[in-house]
């Protein structure tokens, strides 16, 4: 498995330390991380970034979108 870098919004990190928005911020942080993992897995599976055309490409990214955590 490839090692990918997860980026985190500084505003979400700041909200984790505020009393009133802690649960909502944690949910948004988890959602962001999971969506990045899904994108990385799709890239690894297809052997190509979105819209990248290469000889090694193994398929298509039909209809991908960020998923909302419920």
Backbone as a chain_set.jsonl record, in Angstrom:
{"seq": "XXXXXXXXXXXXXXXXXXXXXXXXXXXXXXXXXXXXXXXXXXXXXXXXXXXXXXXXXXXXXXXXXXXXXX", "coords": {"N": [[0.842, -1.181, 0.0], [0.506, 2.225, -0.792], [2.056, 5.135, 0.647], [0.324, 7.824, 1.584], [-0.232, 11.349, 1.924], [-2.13, 12.983, 4.315], [-4.085, 15.848, 4.429], [-5.06, 18.448, 6.643], [-7.519, 20.75, 7.516], [-6.753, 23.817, 8.985], [-8.602, 25.357, 10.364], [-10.53, 23.476, 11.152], [-9.006, 21.984, 12.965], [-8.596, 23.93, 14.917], [-11.235, 24.298, 15.809], [-11.644, 21.914, 17.141], [-10.725, 22.311, 19.678], [-12.465, 24.04, 20.849], [-15.179, 24.371, 23.046], [-17.96, 24.366, 22.308], [-18.19, 23.453, 19.661], [-16.995, 21.019, 19.393], [-17.849, 18.257, 18.889], [-19.046, 18.457, 16.327], [-16.891, 19.425, 14.835], [-15.087, 17.309, 15.069], [-16.468, 15.326, 13.668], [-16.498, 16.483, 11.077], [-13.742, 16.565, 10.609], [-13.108, 13.817, 10.61], [-14.675, 13.039, 8.427], [-13.381, 14.443, 6.348], [-10.822, 13.236, 6.371], [-11.486, 10.551, 5.802], [-12.59, 10.832, 3.203], [-10.315, 11.651, 1.811], [-8.777, 9.353, 2.052], [-10.362, 7.544, 0.596], [-10.126, 8.696, -1.975], [-7.378, 8.36, -2.381], [-7.216, 5.572, -2.403], [-8.7, 5.013, -4.716], [-7.058, 6.193, -6.632], [-4.775, 4.602, -6.351], [-5.8, 2.088, -7.063], [-6.598, 2.496, -9.733], [-4.266, 3.311, -10.847], [-3.728, 5.913, -11.65], [-4.094, 9.461, -11.456], [-6.986, 11.635, -10.946], [-8.391, 12.499, -14.072], [-6.011, 12.016, -15.354], [-4.18, 10.703, -18.031], [-2.691, 7.763, -18.791], [-0.529, 5.084, -19.833], [-0.592, 3.02, -18.016], [-3.024, 3.118, -16.785], [-5.896, 1.687, -15.253], [-8.667, 1.783, -15.403], [-11.737, 3.715, -14.992], [-12.9, 6.759, -13.403], [-15.8, 7.002, -12.729], [-18.322, 9.091, -11.761], [-17.401, 9.882, -9.124], [-17.489, 11.444, -5.934], [-17.252, 13.633, -3.057], [-18.099, 12.086, -0.01], [-20.651, 12.408, 2.447], [-20.489, 12.26, 5.913], [-22.609, 10.437, 8.012]], "CA": [[0.0, 0.0, 0.0], [1.265, 3.471, -0.888], [1.963, 6.059, 1.769], [-0.2, 9.099, 1.12], [-0.239, 12.396, 2.925], [-3.451, 13.511, 4.633], [-4.044, 17.256, 4.807], [-6.126, 18.793, 7.575], [-7.84, 22.172, 7.556], [-6.358, 24.426, 10.261], [-9.803, 25.821, 11.057], [-11.113, 22.303, 11.813], [-8.183, 21.681, 14.131], [-8.877, 24.95, 15.923], [-12.565, 24.044, 16.36], [-11.591, 20.754, 18.031], [-10.4, 22.753, 21.03], [-13.549, 24.872, 21.352], [-16.152, 23.542, 23.764], [-19.277, 24.295, 21.678], [-18.196, 22.846, 18.331], [-16.072, 19.882, 19.42], [-18.403, 17.074, 18.217], [-19.225, 18.758, 14.911], [-15.565, 19.534, 14.233], [-14.519, 15.96, 14.984], [-17.164, 14.653, 12.569], [-15.997, 17.054, 9.823], [-12.355, 16.116, 10.461], [-13.164, 12.412, 10.218], [-15.205, 13.014, 7.061], [-12.325, 14.902, 5.458], [-9.781, 12.211, 6.317], [-12.016, 9.382, 5.096], [-12.695, 11.151, 1.776], [-8.959, 11.639, 1.25], [-8.376, 7.943, 1.967], [-11.088, 6.97, -0.541], [-9.512, 9.192, -3.201], [-6.068, 7.718, -2.514], [-7.447, 4.185, -2.79], [-9.113, 5.007, -6.12], [-5.857, 6.49, -7.415], [-3.916, 3.414, -6.309], [-6.464, 1.014, -7.813], [-6.604, 2.813, -11.162], [-2.894, 3.663, -11.246], [-3.747, 7.228, -12.295], [-4.801, 10.537, -10.762], [-8.165, 12.058, -11.703], [-8.182, 13.122, -15.386], [-4.681, 11.683, -15.89], [-4.18, 9.663, -19.077], [-1.411, 7.063, -18.846], [-0.573, 3.72, -20.362], [-0.824, 2.097, -16.906], [-4.369, 3.324, -16.233], [-6.638, 0.428, -15.188], [-10.117, 1.959, -15.458], [-12.262, 5.073, -15.016], [-13.479, 7.293, -12.166], [-17.147, 7.443, -13.073], [-19.232, 9.534, -10.719], [-16.895, 10.003, -7.757], [-17.775, 12.698, -5.262], [-17.018, 13.522, -1.613], [-19.218, 11.51, 0.731], [-20.966, 13.085, 3.695], [-20.563, 11.344, 7.037], [-23.86, 10.53, 8.784]], "C": [[0.885, 1.241, 0.0], [1.066, 4.316, 0.363], [1.53, 7.405, 1.226], [-0.23, 10.084, 2.268], [-1.653, 12.929, 3.077], [-3.296, 14.969, 5.033], [-5.267, 17.581, 5.654], [-6.29, 20.308, 7.592], [-7.517, 22.74, 8.941], [-7.57, 24.902, 11.05], [-10.495, 24.655, 11.769], [-10.317, 21.933, 13.058], [-8.448, 22.67, 15.262], [-10.227, 24.691, 16.596], [-12.593, 22.833, 17.291], [-11.349, 21.155, 19.485], [-11.444, 23.696, 21.615], [-14.645, 23.989, 21.928], [-17.437, 23.33, 22.97], [-19.301, 23.516, 20.364], [-17.349, 21.569, 18.258], [-16.602, 18.662, 18.648], [-18.554, 17.286, 16.71], [-17.877, 18.826, 14.193], [-14.917, 18.164, 14.082], [-15.156, 15.185, 13.837], [-16.667, 15.169, 11.219], [-14.554, 16.637, 9.556], [-12.309, 14.671, 9.99], [-13.662, 12.266, 8.783], [-14.13, 13.4, 6.05], [-11.244, 13.837, 5.282], [-10.262, 10.99, 5.538], [-12.157, 9.637, 3.597], [-11.327, 11.164, 1.105], [-8.445, 10.211, 1.096], [-9.067, 7.273, 0.778], [-10.487, 7.418, -1.875], [-8.153, 8.535, -3.448], [-6.211, 6.263, -2.94], [-7.86, 4.087, -4.254], [-7.914, 5.259, -7.026], [-4.942, 5.273, -7.479], [-4.502, 2.281, -7.152], [-6.375, 1.241, -9.316], [-5.222, 3.089, -11.731], [-2.846, 4.966, -12.026], [-4.521, 8.207, -11.426], [-6.067, 10.879, -11.548], [-7.764, 12.818, -12.967], [-6.806, 12.848, -15.99], [-4.816, 10.548, -16.904], [-2.791, 9.052, -19.141], [-1.614, 5.681, -19.437], [-0.929, 2.707, -19.263], [-2.242, 2.168, -16.341], [-5.194, 2.039, -16.343], [-8.156, 0.581, -15.248], [-10.491, 3.423, -15.461], [-12.802, 5.454, -13.646], [-14.868, 7.841, -12.491], [-17.919, 7.84, -11.82], [-18.677, 9.607, -9.319], [-17.199, 11.388, -7.214], [-17.467, 12.528, -3.775], [-18.266, 12.997, -0.908], [-19.389, 12.242, 2.053], [-21.148, 12.042, 4.784], [-21.882, 11.53, 7.779], [-23.751, 9.731, 10.055]], "O": [[1.89, 1.297, 0.708], [0.045, 4.222, 1.043], [2.275, 8.055, 0.493], [-0.25, 9.699, 3.437], [-2.301, 13.284, 2.093], [-2.468, 15.295, 5.883], [-6.359, 17.064, 5.421], [-5.31, 21.049, 7.673], [-7.962, 22.199, 9.953], [-7.563, 24.854, 12.281], [-10.998, 24.83, 12.879], [-10.898, 21.605, 14.093], [-8.515, 22.283, 16.429], [-10.354, 24.844, 17.811], [-13.476, 22.734, 18.143], [-11.721, 20.43, 20.408], [-11.317, 24.111, 22.767], [-14.99, 22.963, 21.342], [-17.963, 22.217, 22.955], [-20.342, 22.971, 19.995], [-17.028, 21.1, 17.166], [-15.874, 18.092, 17.835], [-18.231, 16.402, 15.916], [-17.742, 18.339, 13.071], [-14.267, 17.892, 13.072], [-14.467, 14.467, 13.112], [-16.438, 14.375, 10.307], [-14.182, 16.383, 8.41], [-11.557, 14.337, 9.074], [-13.132, 11.464, 8.015], [-13.988, 12.752, 5.013], [-10.806, 13.572, 4.163], [-9.529, 10.454, 4.707], [-11.87, 8.747, 2.797], [-11.192, 10.735, -0.041], [-7.759, 9.895, 0.124], [-8.436, 6.521, 0.036], [-10.355, 6.615, -2.799], [-7.817, 8.195, -4.583], [-5.421, 5.771, -3.746], [-7.42, 3.18, -4.961], [-7.77, 4.616, -8.065], [-4.398, 4.952, -8.536], [-3.774, 1.597, -7.872], [-6.112, 0.313, -10.08], [-5.031, 3.1, -12.947], [-2.04, 5.123, -12.943], [-5.479, 7.835, -10.748], [-6.209, 10.459, -12.696], [-6.89, 13.684, -12.922], [-6.477, 13.4, -17.04], [-5.494, 9.553, -16.647], [-1.825, 9.727, -19.498], [-2.736, 5.182, -19.525], [-1.504, 1.657, -19.551], [-2.611, 1.35, -15.498], [-5.197, 1.382, -17.384], [-8.868, -0.419, -15.151], [-9.703, 4.278, -15.865], [-13.122, 4.59, -12.829], [-15.057, 9.057, -12.515], [-18.141, 7.019, -10.93], [-19.436, 9.406, -8.371], [-17.17, 12.377, -7.946], [-17.423, 11.402, -3.28], [-19.376, 13.442, -1.203], [-18.417, 12.642, 2.694], [-21.871, 11.062, 4.605], [-22.237, 12.652, 8.139], [-24.7, 9.685, 10.839]]}, "num_chains": 1, "name": "protein.A"}
